[in-house]
Amino acid sequence: MSVESQKLSIKEKIGYSLGDLAANLVFQTLITYLAYFYTDIYGLDTNHASAIMLTVGLVAAFGFNPIIGALADRTVSKWGKFRPWILFTAVPLGVVALLAFSTPDFSYKGKVIYAAVTYTFLLMLYAANNLPYSALSGVITGDMKERNSMSAYRFVAVMFAQFFVQVFMLPIIESAGGGDKAIGIEKVMTWLAIIGTVMLIITFLTTKERVIPTAAQKSSLKEDLGDLSKNKPWVIMLVLTTLVFITLAMKGGSYVYYFKNYVDANELTSFISPFLDFLNNIGINFFGEDPVSAGFGLFNAGGIIFMIVGIGLSKRLADKYGKRDIFRLFLFISTLFIIFFYFFSPKSVELMFASQILHGFFYGITIPILWAMIADVADFSEWKNNRRATGIIFSAMMVGLKLGLTIGGALLTWILGLYDYHPQAEIQVETAIHGIKLLVSIYPAIPFLIGCVLLFFYEINKNMENDIEAELKIRRL
């Protein structure tokens, strides 16, 4: 395996991070608004929305990702294995993201079919773009400290995308549509598609693949899959990734229902008024007049700002104590602040915001570590088997991501229906309110807690990280 200097410039780190900013303009919209878009804007029944998200998501997870991973590993071009995928899917991904959040005037059956078809193409193109993008992090550099640093840059960019989507997007949708959310979301998604496409092209132009397998390390798909089946850290990371994204999809998609139906509007207005006055005085007036959408945005803003603070501490902690132990500790602490939401009354607005901020800070420390650990698993596989299959390893992790997103999103809409939620009702019944409360507290805490236990069986600790990195450097020379 040929290797040049493994140090990365700030320009390349920023260029790489823009790819995830672009992808997360789509991904964060799926997590935060897809269920709400299907049920409350597009007008689908909760059971039909759940069926679409589950069926299409499972096809994407187990169909698209392994195929794309295998193809990416076997791509040969003057630009490398993974960068061409980022370039050639940039425009189609933007176009389909816009179509998936459009509201054509079809019959109800036509709406269901349209939603299923556009969501299928969106997940297929997202996999074809984001899987090679993620795998690129494993071949940009073989230096684990540089990889940790790059992950920190990357996930600060993710937080910017998340900040826009979760803080400003709902008020901007209402403003752009003049109160018509269907028109508003189409306008917003048009701009996001254009901006995201440009960012992905910048990622292609500013990055380089440095860890390049030699011809002697070529392997068949059967050998790659055989390596995976014997790779215990990979199995654990697959399950862990699935669990993490079940929680993110369930929790992230529930908050809009939580603010709309559970939080006391008068108490919320009283709490956020000083913040809105301050923001208006300095020229920030994106939040409009609706206290629910404004409160929802500020609530998410607090969590995301402190997530970014946590991300800033992540590299230093991971370098000193190892990724596994830091991830497990702070995932557990962040889960406690999810559970606390079960005990809040509709008027406990201050406690809601405080718990969101503390959850954001502690969870933020874990965010860059997850993907850096997956890159470590690719190193572990090469170290153990003398073959590197970065794409297939990351494709398996994308299976976990899509599976978690699918299960979490489908559980969200299914549980809403189970607790008798009705999208068009002005006031929800008590069972629906209780279900929404559980969806932001107990239910999303369970996968995180299982993940904490699972990491006790993950063997790549700090000492093994150092041993693998040192031995692979010698082999590659």
PLY file of the C-alpha trace (Angstrom):
ply
format ascii 1.0
element vertex 477
property float x
property float y
property float z
element edge 476
property int vertex1
property int vertex2
end_header
0.00 0.00 0.00
1.56 3.26 -1.13
1.45 6.18 1.27
2.60 9.80 1.01
2.62 12.45 3.76
-0.40 11.90 5.97
-0.68 15.50 7.23
-3.72 17.42 6.02
-3.95 21.15 5.33
-6.69 23.24 6.89
-7.99 23.87 3.36
-8.45 20.15 2.77
-10.11 19.60 6.15
-12.56 22.41 5.47
-13.13 21.21 1.91
-13.85 17.70 3.15
-16.20 19.01 5.86
-18.31 20.91 3.32
-19.39 17.56 1.87
-21.02 16.58 5.13
-22.56 20.03 5.50
-24.21 19.51 2.11
-25.33 15.96 2.88
-26.76 17.02 6.22
-28.93 19.69 4.67
-30.76 16.61 3.31
-30.17 14.22 6.21
-31.17 16.61 9.01
-34.30 17.53 7.07
-35.19 13.83 6.88
-34.65 13.36 10.62
-36.44 16.53 11.71
-39.26 17.01 9.24
-39.96 13.94 7.09
-42.60 12.45 9.40
-44.14 15.88 10.02
-44.06 16.65 6.28
-45.82 13.39 5.40
-48.51 13.62 8.10
-49.18 17.34 8.65
-48.18 18.98 5.33
-48.59 16.33 2.63
-51.60 14.79 4.36
-50.69 11.10 4.55
-52.18 8.80 7.17
-49.70 7.92 9.95
-49.82 4.22 9.03
-49.11 4.92 5.35
-46.27 7.28 6.24
-44.82 4.65 8.55
-45.10 1.94 5.88
-43.32 4.10 3.27
-40.49 5.04 5.62
-40.02 1.45 6.81
-40.29 -0.36 3.45
-38.20 2.06 1.41
-35.68 2.45 4.21
-35.13 -1.31 4.50
-34.66 -1.63 0.74
-32.14 1.22 0.83
-30.29 -0.19 3.83
-29.89 -3.76 2.60
-30.04 -3.19 -1.16
-28.37 0.06 -2.14
-25.58 0.31 0.43
-23.77 -3.04 -0.01
-23.88 -2.69 -3.80
-22.53 0.85 -3.75
-19.85 -0.08 -1.22
-18.64 -2.97 -3.36
-18.68 -0.84 -6.52
-16.86 2.04 -4.84
-14.11 -0.28 -3.58
-13.61 -1.46 -7.15
-13.77 1.95 -8.82
-10.58 2.85 -10.69
-10.13 6.41 -11.93
-7.54 9.17 -12.08
-9.44 10.79 -9.17
-9.36 7.70 -6.94
-12.04 5.30 -5.76
-14.45 7.53 -3.86
-14.13 11.12 -5.10
-15.79 10.44 -8.51
-18.95 9.30 -6.73
-19.15 12.60 -4.86
-18.80 14.56 -8.11
-21.27 12.66 -10.29
-24.08 12.39 -7.70
-23.96 16.04 -6.57
-26.56 17.42 -9.00
-28.97 14.42 -9.02
-29.04 14.36 -5.21
-30.06 18.03 -5.07
-32.81 17.57 -7.67
-34.34 14.52 -6.00
-34.19 16.13 -2.53
-36.37 18.93 -3.92
-38.81 16.48 -5.53
-39.13 14.43 -2.32
-40.39 17.49 -0.41
-42.71 18.74 -3.16
-46.50 18.47 -2.90
-48.03 17.77 -6.34
-51.82 17.86 -6.53
-52.46 14.14 -6.93
-55.22 11.90 -5.63
-54.51 10.33 -2.23
-53.32 7.11 -3.91
-51.13 9.16 -6.23
-49.65 10.98 -3.25
-48.72 7.68 -1.60
-47.07 6.41 -4.80
-45.25 9.71 -5.38
-43.95 9.76 -1.80
-42.70 6.16 -2.09
-40.97 6.72 -5.45
-39.26 10.01 -4.55
-38.15 8.71 -1.14
-36.68 5.63 -2.85
-34.63 7.71 -5.29
-33.59 10.08 -2.52
-32.19 7.29 -0.35
-30.52 5.63 -3.33
-28.72 8.83 -4.36
-27.92 9.72 -0.75
-26.21 6.32 -0.41
-24.35 6.76 -3.70
-23.05 10.11 -2.51
-22.59 9.84 1.24
-21.21 6.31 1.45
-18.17 7.07 -0.76
-17.86 10.41 1.04
-17.67 8.62 4.41
-15.26 6.01 3.04
-13.06 8.83 1.77
-12.25 9.68 5.42
-10.52 6.30 5.70
-8.18 6.95 2.75
-7.47 10.68 2.99
-4.98 9.89 5.76
-3.72 6.92 7.74
-2.70 9.13 10.68
-5.25 8.58 13.46
-4.68 11.99 15.08
-5.17 13.69 11.72
-8.28 11.55 11.28
-9.60 12.71 14.65
-8.88 16.30 13.66
-10.62 15.92 10.31
-13.64 14.37 12.03
-13.85 17.38 14.34
-13.88 19.76 11.33
-16.41 17.56 9.63
-18.85 17.50 12.48
-18.64 21.19 13.19
-19.91 21.51 9.60
-22.62 18.95 10.40
-23.68 21.09 13.33
-23.99 24.16 11.11
-26.33 22.20 8.82
-28.25 20.89 11.80
-28.42 24.41 13.26
-29.99 25.80 10.11
-32.46 22.95 9.65
-33.59 22.67 13.26
-33.45 26.35 14.25
-34.36 28.47 11.23
-36.00 26.14 8.72
-39.52 25.95 10.18
-39.92 29.75 10.58
-38.40 30.31 7.10
-40.77 27.73 5.60
-43.75 29.57 7.09
-42.45 32.95 5.95
-41.49 31.80 2.42
-44.87 30.20 1.91
-46.89 33.10 3.35
-48.36 30.68 5.87
-48.62 27.82 3.34
-46.03 25.29 4.51
-46.27 23.22 1.32
-45.16 26.17 -0.83
-42.63 27.27 1.77
-40.84 23.94 2.01
-40.52 23.70 -1.80
-38.88 27.15 -1.94
-36.49 26.35 0.89
-35.52 22.96 -0.56
-34.78 24.61 -3.93
-32.10 26.80 -2.35
-30.75 23.96 -0.22
-30.38 21.80 -3.36
-28.35 24.51 -5.13
-26.12 25.26 -2.14
-25.55 21.57 -1.37
-24.55 20.79 -4.95
-21.92 23.54 -4.96
-20.47 22.33 -1.64
-20.15 18.73 -2.86
-18.22 19.90 -5.93
-15.87 21.87 -3.65
-15.28 18.69 -1.61
-14.32 16.83 -4.78
-11.92 19.58 -5.86
-10.12 20.06 -2.52
-9.53 16.48 -1.30
-7.07 13.73 -2.21
-6.91 9.97 -1.60
-3.56 9.05 -0.03
-4.04 5.48 1.29
-4.04 3.46 -1.93
-4.14 -0.38 -1.97
-1.54 -2.06 -4.17
-2.50 -4.60 -6.79
-1.39 -7.36 -4.42
-4.14 -6.38 -2.02
-7.03 -6.78 -4.46
-9.75 -9.05 -3.15
-13.04 -10.50 -4.26
-16.38 -9.44 -2.84
-16.64 -12.88 -1.23
-13.32 -12.33 0.57
-14.41 -8.85 1.70
-17.67 -10.20 3.13
-15.79 -13.06 4.76
-13.46 -10.56 6.43
-16.47 -8.65 7.76
-18.11 -11.71 9.24
-14.98 -12.39 11.34
-14.51 -8.75 12.34
-16.07 -8.41 15.82
-15.44 -4.64 16.11
-17.24 -4.17 12.80
-20.28 -6.15 14.02
-20.41 -4.06 17.19
-20.09 -0.79 15.25
-22.86 -1.88 12.87
-25.25 -2.50 15.76
-24.11 0.64 17.59
-24.63 2.83 14.50
-28.13 1.40 14.08
-29.00 2.11 17.72
-27.64 5.67 17.61
-29.67 6.58 14.55
-32.85 4.97 15.89
-32.60 7.42 18.78
-31.71 10.40 16.59
-34.60 9.75 14.19
-37.14 9.11 16.93
-36.11 12.00 19.16
-35.34 14.50 16.42
-38.62 13.89 14.61
-40.68 14.07 17.80
-39.75 17.56 18.96
-41.92 19.36 16.40
-44.94 17.37 17.67
-43.82 18.00 21.27
-43.81 21.79 20.86
-46.98 21.83 18.82
-49.05 19.65 21.17
-47.44 19.40 24.62
-45.46 22.51 25.61
-47.57 25.27 27.17
-47.68 28.08 24.57
-48.13 30.90 27.10
-45.24 29.73 29.26
-43.11 29.26 26.16
-43.92 32.76 24.91
-43.05 34.28 28.27
-39.73 32.41 28.39
-38.52 33.17 24.86
-39.68 36.81 24.64
-36.45 38.29 26.11
-34.36 36.20 23.70
-36.46 37.25 20.70
-36.29 40.91 21.73
-32.51 40.69 21.98
-32.22 38.97 18.59
-34.53 41.49 16.96
-32.44 44.35 18.36
-29.31 42.98 16.67
-31.11 42.35 13.39
-31.89 38.64 13.66
-35.60 38.23 13.04
-35.96 34.86 11.32
-38.35 33.46 13.90
-41.56 35.24 12.92
-44.58 35.73 15.15
-45.51 32.12 15.94
-44.27 31.31 19.48
-44.32 27.56 18.84
-42.02 27.67 15.80
-39.85 30.32 17.48
-39.59 28.28 20.67
-38.87 25.13 18.68
-36.06 26.94 16.86
-34.49 28.42 19.99
-34.77 25.07 21.78
-32.83 23.37 19.00
-30.38 26.28 18.83
-29.35 25.85 22.47
-28.69 22.15 22.00
-26.74 22.60 18.78
-24.55 25.46 20.05
-23.45 23.32 22.97
-23.03 20.29 20.70
-20.46 22.35 18.81
-18.70 23.10 22.11
-18.67 19.37 22.86
-17.29 18.58 19.40
-14.47 21.03 20.10
-13.43 18.95 23.13
-13.80 15.60 21.35
-10.42 15.32 19.64
-8.39 16.16 22.74
-10.30 13.65 24.88
-10.18 10.91 22.22
-6.43 11.39 21.66
-5.73 11.15 25.39
-8.11 8.42 26.56
-9.11 6.56 23.39
-12.26 6.76 21.32
-14.12 3.82 22.84
-14.02 4.91 26.49
-14.85 8.56 25.77
-17.73 7.60 23.46
-19.27 5.22 26.02
-19.00 7.63 28.96
-20.49 10.67 27.28
-23.17 8.72 25.42
-24.42 7.51 28.81
-24.36 10.98 30.39
-26.21 12.49 27.41
-28.90 9.80 27.71
-29.76 10.91 31.23
-30.84 14.30 29.93
-33.15 12.61 27.40
-34.83 10.62 30.18
-35.41 13.79 32.20
-37.99 14.95 29.62
-40.41 12.35 30.92
-40.68 14.24 34.22
-41.27 17.73 32.78
-44.75 19.27 32.90
-45.97 21.39 29.97
-44.98 24.50 31.93
-41.40 23.35 32.73
-39.99 25.29 29.81
-36.79 26.39 31.57
-35.97 22.79 32.52
-36.67 21.61 28.97
-34.21 24.12 27.53
-31.58 23.37 30.20
-31.84 19.62 29.64
-31.58 20.07 25.86
-28.45 22.22 26.27
-26.73 19.70 28.57
-27.74 16.77 26.38
-26.31 18.64 23.36
-22.99 19.30 25.09
-22.35 15.73 26.25
-23.66 14.11 23.06
-21.55 16.52 20.99
-18.38 14.95 22.40
-19.40 11.60 20.88
-20.35 12.84 17.41
-16.96 12.91 15.64
-15.82 9.76 17.43
-18.40 7.44 15.86
-17.12 7.87 12.31
-13.48 7.94 13.39
-14.10 4.57 15.10
-15.51 3.16 11.86
-12.35 4.28 10.02
-10.40 2.51 12.77
-12.38 -0.66 12.03
-11.18 -0.44 8.40
-7.60 -0.24 9.75
-8.30 -3.18 12.07
-9.51 -5.25 9.09
-6.41 -4.38 7.06
-4.17 -5.11 10.07
-5.79 -8.49 10.66
-6.38 -9.68 7.08
-3.70 -7.84 5.05
-6.49 -6.56 2.79
-8.17 -3.15 2.89
-11.87 -2.85 1.96
-12.76 0.65 3.12
-15.88 1.01 0.96
-17.54 -2.23 2.00
-16.85 -1.50 5.68
-18.35 1.98 5.43
-21.25 0.61 3.36
-22.05 -1.72 6.21
-22.04 1.23 8.59
-24.35 3.08 6.20
-26.63 0.06 6.44
-26.69 0.74 10.18
-27.35 4.45 9.61
-30.19 3.82 7.13
-31.58 1.00 9.24
-31.57 3.21 12.34
-33.11 6.13 10.47
-35.74 3.80 9.00
-36.64 2.06 12.24
-36.62 5.30 14.23
-38.75 7.19 11.71
-41.18 4.31 11.25
-41.46 3.84 15.02
-42.19 7.56 15.38
-45.17 7.58 13.02
-46.34 4.13 14.16
-46.27 5.12 17.84
-48.14 8.34 17.05
-50.88 6.25 15.44
-50.76 3.73 18.28
-51.45 6.53 20.77
-54.31 7.87 18.60
-52.61 10.97 17.16
-54.69 12.77 14.47
-52.70 15.22 12.27
-55.58 17.59 11.56
-56.99 17.73 15.10
-56.76 21.13 16.83
-56.44 19.47 20.24
-55.01 15.97 20.64
-56.50 13.38 23.02
-54.65 12.60 26.25
-53.29 9.29 24.95
-51.68 11.08 21.98
-50.13 13.68 24.29
-48.70 10.91 26.47
-47.31 9.13 23.42
-45.57 12.32 22.25
-44.08 12.74 25.72
-42.70 9.19 25.64
-41.28 9.78 22.14
-38.94 12.52 23.39
-37.88 10.73 26.58
-38.14 7.02 27.40
-38.37 5.48 23.95
-35.29 7.23 22.44
-33.24 6.64 25.61
-33.46 2.85 25.27
-31.25 2.44 22.13
-28.59 4.77 23.58
-28.41 2.74 26.79
-28.11 -0.53 24.86
-25.27 1.06 22.87
-23.41 1.95 26.08
-23.54 -1.68 27.19
-22.45 -2.92 23.76
-19.24 -0.86 23.88
-17.94 -2.95 26.79
-17.38 -5.68 24.17
-15.57 -3.42 21.66
-11.88 -4.36 21.78
-10.19 -1.42 19.99
-9.06 0.63 22.97
-6.38 3.32 23.10
-3.46 0.85 23.27
-4.73 -1.19 20.32
-5.26 2.01 18.28
-1.58 2.86 18.73
-0.39 -0.69 17.94
-2.46 -0.91 14.74
-1.36 2.51 13.50
2.34 1.77 14.14
2.28 -1.66 12.47
0.33 -0.46 9.42
2.81 2.37 8.90
5.62 -0.19 8.72
3.69 -2.45 6.34
2.75 0.41 4.02
6.37 1.50 3.71
0 1
1 2
2 3
3 4
4 5
5 6
6 7
7 8
8 9
9 10
10 11
11 12
12 13
13 14
14 15
15 16
16 17
17 18
18 19
19 20
20 21
21 22
22 23
23 24
24 25
25 26
26 27
27 28
28 29
29 30
30 31
31 32
32 33
33 34
34 35
35 36
36 37
37 38
38 39
39 40
40 41
41 42
42 43
43 44
44 45
45 46
46 47
47 48
48 49
49 50
50 51
51 52
52 53
53 54
54 55
55 56
56 57
57 58
58 59
59 60
60 61
61 62
62 63
63 64
64 65
65 66
66 67
67 68
68 69
69 70
70 71
71 72
72 73
73 74
74 75
75 76
76 77
77 78
78 79
79 80
80 81
81 82
82 83
83 84
84 85
85 86
86 87
87 88
88 89
89 90
90 91
91 92
92 93
93 94
94 95
95 96
96 97
97 98
98 99
99 100
100 101
101 102
102 103
103 104
104 105
105 106
106 107
107 108
108 109
109 110
110 111
111 112
112 113
113 114
114 115
115 116
116 117
117 118
118 119
119 120
120 121
121 122
122 123
123 124
124 125
125 126
126 127
127 128
128 129
129 130
130 131
131 132
132 133
133 134
134 135
135 136
136 137
137 138
138 139
139 140
140 141
141 142
142 143
143 144
144 145
145 146
146 147
147 148
148 149
149 150
150 151
151 152
152 153
153 154
154 155
155 156
156 157
157 158
158 159
159 160
160 161
161 162
162 163
163 164
164 165
165 166
166 167
167 168
168 169
169 170
170 171
171 172
172 173
173 174
174 175
175 176
176 177
177 178
178 179
179 180
180 181
181 182
182 183
183 184
184 185
185 186
186 187
187 188
188 189
189 190
190 191
191 192
192 193
193 194
194 195
195 196
196 197
197 198
198 199
199 200
200 201
201 202
202 203
203 204
204 205
205 206
206 207
207 208
208 209
209 210
210 211
211 212
212 213
213 214
214 215
215 216
216 217
217 218
218 219
219 220
220 221
221 222
222 223
223 224
224 225
225 226
226 227
227 228
228 229
229 230
230 231
231 232
232 233
233 234
234 235
235 236
236 237
237 238
238 239
239 240
240 241
241 242
242 243
243 244
244 245
245 246
246 247
247 248
248 249
249 250
250 251
251 252
252 253
253 254
254 255
255 256
256 257
257 258
258 259
259 260
260 261
261 262
262 263
263 264
264 265
265 266
266 267
267 268
268 269
269 270
270 271
271 272
272 273
273 274
274 275
275 276
276 277
277 278
278 279
279 280
280 281
281 282
282 283
283 284
284 285
285 286
286 287
287 288
288 289
289 290
290 291
291 292
292 293
293 294
294 295
295 296
296 297
297 298
298 299
299 300
300 301
301 302
302 303
303 304
304 305
305 306
306 307
307 308
308 309
309 310
310 311
311 312
312 313
313 314
314 315
315 316
316 317
317 318
318 319
319 320
320 321
321 322
322 323
323 324
324 325
325 326
326 327
327 328
328 329
329 330
330 331
331 332
332 333
333 334
334 335
335 336
336 337
337 338
338 339
339 340
340 341
341 342
342 343
343 344
344 345
345 346
346 347
347 348
348 349
349 350
350 351
351 352
352 353
353 354
354 355
355 356
356 357
357 358
358 359
359 360
360 361
361 362
362 363
363 364
364 365
365 366
366 367
367 368
368 369
369 370
370 371
371 372
372 373
373 374
374 375
375 376
376 377
377 378
378 379
379 380
380 381
381 382
382 383
383 384
384 385
385 386
386 387
387 388
388 389
389 390
390 391
391 392
392 393
393 394
394 395
395 396
396 397
397 398
398 399
399 400
400 401
401 402
402 403
403 404
404 405
405 406
406 407
407 408
408 409
409 410
410 411
411 412
412 413
413 414
414 415
415 416
416 417
417 418
418 419
419 420
420 421
421 422
422 423
423 424
424 425
425 426
426 427
427 428
428 429
429 430
430 431
431 432
432 433
433 434
434 435
435 436
436 437
437 438
438 439
439 440
440 441
441 442
442 443
443 444
444 445
445 446
446 447
447 448
448 449
449 450
450 451
451 452
452 453
453 454
454 455
455 456
456 457
457 458
458 459
459 460
460 461
461 462
462 463
463 464
464 465
465 466
466 467
467 468
468 469
469 470
470 471
471 472
472 473
473 474
474 475
475 476
